[in-house]
């Protein structure tokens, strides 16, 4: 349903960014063309210490308010917190700089909040492949974000595409400061456990650029280091030895077949062995990061 409500709440769109000028420019262009009333939303870009032309790109858009977060560099959650401190909206919409919202994104997100009487809405994140021959991009598009699955199974969501009523933030506080990964899942699970309703929206969709193999592995290392902290907060105990032993077990062929079967990109499918090898590399990197993360918090 793409109808615009007569009494639309004011929305603050917050985008943290670091050295991502090209992606940010394309995302901001889509935000200048939304079906939602133009006078009912603001766009806050929070730069996290960029050294490219990101700041200049943000300043080139009249509707954008540029903020700077330099204290906690390389921390998108601190950047989001700086956005929250300046946000005027009764609803906050979080976006990644690489996520391009569809024309009805804001309208659908707000409609879902009202229709479901929800407090938080995680929207669909679909991937686009810049290079259909890059096995890393294909694998990233199949295994990461998984917004619907995270919401339904884990009662948590990613901030790549997330709508939140301001009362939620007032009740549970801002994101953890100074961290690089994992803060969104911890924060949204805290909201769910506090009694706030988190739902999924297929219609409030964005298109995200998939990561090439090198960037995918860097991300898995970063995210893997945060897993032990999440486990600790959830009371989950995992032995480093067990993690290492499981890491040595290569992915089962059926796992790769399942990934191929669920492919929805229609942009080409990599050879089975290349996909299997990529899955194994990701597993090794993530598990190694888990062990390193456990060592760091001990």
N, C-alpha and C positions, 0 to 999 in steps of 0.2 A: 504494500500500500504506500503510494507516494504522495498522499495528500498532505498539505501543510496546515498545521493547526493554527486557528485564529490567534490563540494566546500562546505563542511560542516562547519558551524560556530563553533567557540570554545564555549563550554558550561560550566558554573560553576554550579555544583549541590550543593545546600546548605541544610544541615540537622541540625536543632536545636535538642538538646537532653538533657533530664534530667532523670537520674536513669532508664535507659531503655536498659541495656547492651545486653540482649538476643535478643530483637527485632532489635536493631541496628546492631548486628552481622549478622543477617539473611538478613537485607536490604543491608548492604554493600557487602555481598556475591553476591547478584543479580546485584549490580552495577559493579562488576568485570567481569560480563559476559553479555555485551550489544552488540547489532549488530552495534552500532555507532562506528566510528573509535576511537580506544583507545587513540590516541594522540590528540584527539579533545575535550576532556572533563576532568575536574578536579572535585574532590569531597572534599568539605569542611564540616567537622563536627564541630559544635559549641556547646561545652559543657556548660551547664547553672548551674554549681555547683553540679554535681553529687557526691554522696557518695558511690556508688557501683563500679563495675568494668567497667563502661562505657568508661572512659578515656583509660584504658588499651586495651579495645576492639578496639577503634578507632586507637590507635597507632599500633595495630597488622596488619593493612592493609597498605601496602606500598604506595598505590595510594592516601591514605587519608591525607589531611592536617588538623590537629587538631587545633582549636582555642578555647579560653576560654572567657566566658562572666560572670564575677563575680559581676559587679556593679549593674546590674538589675537582681537579681536572680529570678527564676521562671517566666521569661518573654521570651517566645519563639520569640517574635517580636524583642526584643533587640538582642537576639542571631542571628537572621536572619540579622539584621543590621550589626553586626560585620562580618558576612560572606560577605555581600555586600562590605564592606570596603576592603576586600582582594581579591574579585572575579576578575578574568582576562577575563572572557567570555563576548562576545557580547550578549549572551543569558544567562539568569539565570533560573535554574530549581529548584524550591523549593519542598522538600519532607519532610514528617514526618518520624521520626525514625521507626514508626510501619508500614510504607507503603513500600511494596516490589514491585518494578517495574517489568513488564514483559520484556522479552528479547528484544523486539523492542520498548521499552518505549521512549528512547531518539530519536531514528529514527523517530518514529511516531509524537512525539511532534514537532520536527523541521520541518518535512514535512508539518504538519498542519499549522505552522506559515507561511511557504512559499506558500502553496497552497491557503490558505484563505487570504493571505496578511494581516495577523493578527498581533497584537502587544502583545496580551496575549492569552494563551491557557490553559484552565482548563481540565485536563484529567479525565477519569472515575476512580472512587474510588469504587471498589468492596470489600465487607466484607467477611472475613473468620471467622467462629465460632470455637473457641478452644473447647468449651463445648456446644454441641447442646441442652443440657438440661437446660442451663442457660437462663432464659427468658429475662434477661437484655441484653445479647449478641444479642439475636434475635431482640429485640426491637431497640437496637442501630443500627443494620445493616439495619433496615427498615426506620428509621427516620432521621438519621444524614448524614452530608456532602451534599448529594443531589446536586452534582456538576452541572449537566445539568439544573436542575430546577432553581438553584441560578443564573446561567449565563443567561438563557433565560428570567426569570421573574424579577430578581432583578439586573441584570447587574453587579453582583459581584461573587466572587469565593473564595474558601478556599485554603490555601497554602499547603494542604496535597499533592497536585499534580498540580503544576502550573508552566508554562513556561512564561517568561517575557523577552521582548527585553530590553537591558540595557538602551536604550534611554527613555523608560517609567520611569525608576527610576530616571534618570537624570532630567526629566521634573517635576515629582511630588514629588520627595524626598523619603526618607526611610519610614519604618513603624513607628507608634507611639512608643516611648520608654517607657519601664517600665510596660506595661500592660500584662495581662495574656491571655485574650480572646477577640475576636471580631475585632482585628486589621486588619486581612486579608480582611474581608468583607468591612470594611470602606475604606481600601486602594485601593482595586480593583474597588469599586464603584467610588472612586475619579478618578481613571484612565479612567473609562468608561465615566464619565461626562466631562472629559477633552478632549474627542474626540478620545481616543485610542480604538481599536477594540478588544474585548474579545470574543473568540469563545470556543466551546466545542469540545473535541475529544474523541470519544468512543474507539479509537485504542490505544492512549497513556495511557494505563491503569496501575493501581497499585492494589495490594491486601492489605487491611488493617485489622488488628486484631480488632474484635469487643470487646467492653468493657463489663465486667460482671456488674451485677446490682449495686453493691456498687460504682464502678468507674463511671458508667453512671450517677448516681445521683449526685456525686461530680462534674462531668463535667457540668451537667445542672445548678447546683448552681453557678458555676464559670461563665458560659456563660450568664446565666440569669441576673447577675449583670451588664453586659456590654450592655444589650439591651437598657436601658434608655439613655445611651450616644449616641448610634446609632440613636435612635428616635430623640434626641435633635438636632443632626447634620442634620437630614433629615427634621426637622421642624414638626415632628409628636408629638402630645400631647396626653398623656394617663393618666387618673386619677387613682391614687392608689386605690381608692374605687372601681372603675369599675374593675380593675385587680383582686382585692380580691373577688368581687362578682362572676366574671367569673370563678375564681379558684374553687369555691365551687360547680360548676356544673360538675358532673362527665362526662367522655367521653361517647359519644353516641355509642351504639352498632354498628351502621353502620360504624363508624370510625374504630373500631377494625376489622370489616369484610373487610374493604378496605385494611387495612394493611396485613391481611391474604391473600387476593386475589393477592396483588402485590408482595408477597414473591417470591424472585428469588434465595434464597440460597440453596434450596433443601437439607437442613440438618436437617430436623425435624421442626415441628411446635408446639409451646407450647399450653396448654389448653387455651380456650377462656377467662376464668375468670382470669387466671394468667396474660395474656396479658393485659386485661382490668385494673387490679389492678396496673400493672406496668405503664400503660399509665396515670393513675390517679396520682400515686406517682410523675411521671415526671412532670405532669402539676402543682401539688402543689409546688414542689421544684422550678421549673422555675418561677412560678408566685410570690412566696415568694422572690426569688432573684431579680425579677423585682422591687418589692416594696422597698426592701433594697437598690438596686442600685439607685432608684429615691431619696431616703432619703440621700444617700451619696453625690450626686451631687447638692443637694439643698443648 
